[in-house]
Amino acid sequence: MFKFLGKVAAEMRKVSWPTFNELVRKTVIVIVVVGILMLFCYAVDLGITAGIRRFSK
């Protein structure tokens, strides 16, 4: 078990961690893309709902 944890620690030292500015920039990009996809799915849902209501009368 200790050998495994030692290897994990050694691998974690090799990881290249993002800077704070990179982290903030990528987080903003993810939030914007999720918002755009959310609006797209909402618009498609409204269209499908309107189509079903129109043809079900």
ZAMAR-542682 format. One record per residue: residue in three letters; residue number from 0; x, y, z of N, C-alpha, C, CB in turn. Coordinates in steps of 0.2 Angstrom, whole numbers. Glycine has a CB too. Layout:
BEGIN
  type  seq    n.X    n.Y    n.Z   ca.X   ca.Y   ca.Z    c.X    c.Y    c.Z   cb.X   cb.Y   cb.Z
   ALA  NUM      X      Y      Z      X      Y      Z      X      Y      Z      X      Y      Z
...
This chain:
BEGIN
  type  seq    n.X    n.Y    n.Z   ca.X   ca.Y   ca.Z    c.X    c.Y    c.Z   cb.X   cb.Y   cb.Z
   MET    0      4     -6      0      0      0      0      4      6      0     -5      0      6
   PHE    1     10      6      4     14     12      4     18     13     -2     19     11     10
   LYS    2     19      8     -5     23      8    -12     18     11    -17     25      1    -14
   PHE    3     12      9    -17      7     12    -22      7     20    -20      0      9    -21
   LEU    4      6     22    -14      5     29    -12     11     33    -14      4     30     -5
   GLY    5     17     30    -14     23     33    -16     24     34    -23     30     29    -14
   LYS    6     21     29    -27     21     30    -34     16     35    -36     19     23    -38
   VAL    7     10     36    -33      5     41    -34      8     48    -33     -1     40    -30
   ALA    8     12     49    -27     15     55    -26     20     57    -31     18     55    -19
   ALA    9     24     52    -33     29     53    -39     25     56    -45     33     47    -40
   GLU   10     20     52    -47     16     54    -53     13     61    -52     11     49    -55
   MET   11     11     63    -46      8     69    -45     13     75    -46      4     70    -38
   ARG   12     19     74    -44     24     79    -45     25     80    -52     31     76    -42
   LYS   13     24     75    -57     25     76    -64     19     80    -67     26     70    -67
   VAL   14     14     81    -64      8     84    -67     10     92    -68      2     84    -62
   SER   15      8     95    -74      8    102    -75      2    105    -73     10    103    -82
   TRP   16      1    109    -68     -5    112    -65     -6    118    -69     -4    113    -58
   PRO   17    -12    120    -70    -13    127    -74    -12    132    -69    -20    127    -76
   THR   18    -10    138    -72    -10    144    -68    -17    147    -66     -6    150    -71
   PHE   19    -17    151    -61    -24    154    -59    -27    157    -65    -23    159    -54
   ASN   20    -24    161    -69    -27    164    -75    -29    159    -80    -22    169    -79
   GLU   21    -26    154    -81    -28    149    -86    -34    145    -83    -23    143    -87
   LEU   22    -34    144    -77    -40    141    -74    -46    145    -74    -39    140    -66
   VAL   23    -46    152    -73    -51    156    -73    -54    157    -81    -49    163    -71
   ARG   24    -49    157    -85    -51    158    -92    -55    152    -95    -45    159    -97
   LYS   25    -52    146    -93    -55    140    -95    -62    139    -92    -51    134    -94
   THR   26    -63    141    -86    -69    140    -82    -74    145    -85    -68    142    -75
   VAL   27    -72    151    -87    -77    155    -91    -79    152    -97    -74    162    -92
   ILE   28    -74    149   -101    -76    146   -108    -81    141   -107    -70    144   -111
   VAL   29    -80    137   -102    -85    131   -100    -92    134    -99    -82    126    -95
   ILE   30    -92    139    -94    -98    141    -92   -102    144    -98    -98    147    -87
   VAL   31    -98    148   -103   -101    151   -109   -104    146   -113    -96    156   -112
   VAL   32   -100    141   -115   -102    135   -119   -108    131   -116    -96    130   -120
   VAL   33   -108    130   -110   -114    127   -107   -120    131   -108   -113    125    -99
   GLY   34   -119    138   -107   -125    142   -107   -128    142   -115   -123    149   -105
   ILE   35   -123    142   -119   -125    142   -126   -129    136   -128   -119    143   -131
   LEU   36   -126    130   -126   -130    124   -127   -136    123   -124   -125    118   -125
   MET   37   -137    126   -118   -143    126   -114   -148    130   -118   -142    129   -107
   LEU   38   -147    136   -120   -151    140   -124   -153    136   -131   -148    147   -126
   PHE   39   -149    133   -134   -150    129   -140   -155    124   -139   -144    126   -143
   CYS   40   -154    120   -133   -158    115   -131   -165    117   -130   -156    110   -126
   TYR   41   -165    123   -126   -172    126   -124   -176    128   -131   -171    132   -120
   ALA   42   -172    131   -135   -176    133   -142   -178    127   -146   -171    137   -146
   VAL   43   -174    122   -146   -176    116   -149   -182    113   -146   -171    111   -150
   ASP   44   -182    113   -139   -188    110   -135   -194    114   -137   -186    110   -128
   LEU   45   -194    121   -137   -199    125   -138   -202    123   -145   -198    132   -138
   GLY   46   -198    123   -150   -200    121   -157   -203    114   -157   -194    121   -161
   ILE   47   -201    109   -154   -204    103   -154   -211    103   -151   -199     97   -151
   THR   48   -211    106   -145   -217    107   -141   -222    110   -146   -216    110   -135
   ALA   49   -221    116   -149   -225    120   -153   -228    115   -159   -222    126   -156
   GLY   50   -223    111   -162   -225    107   -167   -230    102   -165   -219    104   -170
   ILE   51   -228     99   -159   -233     93   -157   -240     96   -155   -230     90   -151
   ARG   52   -240    102   -152   -246    105   -151   -250    107   -157   -245    111   -146
   ARG   53   -247    109   -162   -250    111   -168   -253    105   -172   -245    115   -173
   PHE   54   -249    100   -172   -252     94   -176   -256     90   -172   -246     90   -179
   SER   55   -257     91   -165   -261     86   -161   -268     89   -161   -258     85   -155
   LYS   56   -269     95   -164   -276     98   -163   -281     95   -168   -276    105   -164
